[in-house]
Amino acid sequence: MKKKYILNDQAQFVGYDLVDDDYIAKNNLETCILMPEGLYEPQTFDFGTERWSGATYEEWLANQPEPENIGPTEQDLINAQLLQQAAAQQMTNAEIVKEIATIKGEN
């Protein structure tokens, strides 16, 4: 088995399939020439030179959008408040159970 690389109409890599070793690429939307490691998007195949090209990791990283600093959502805040209330209720329940045990012990 070998990889058949699937390309778009700009010869950019979009995916791959596994095919039999004797498979021959049928059109300019696929190739079986192995893509070298270390290429980042956009990975492009040149049918004239039969070579892959792509960005380096540093180039790819420089083109990535800055991650948004997203704080807690309104639902996250509500959940946190509910958890605090539940914990407080458990403490109250434990105190009540202790008081009941103390009262029963006195009688």
Buried (B, 14 or more C-beta within 10 A) or exposed (E): EEBBBEBEEEBEBEEBEEBEEEBEBEEEEBBBEEBEEEBBEBBBBEEEEEEBEBBEEEEBEEEEEEEEEEEEEEEEEEEEEEEEEEEEEEEEEEEEEEEEEEEEEEE
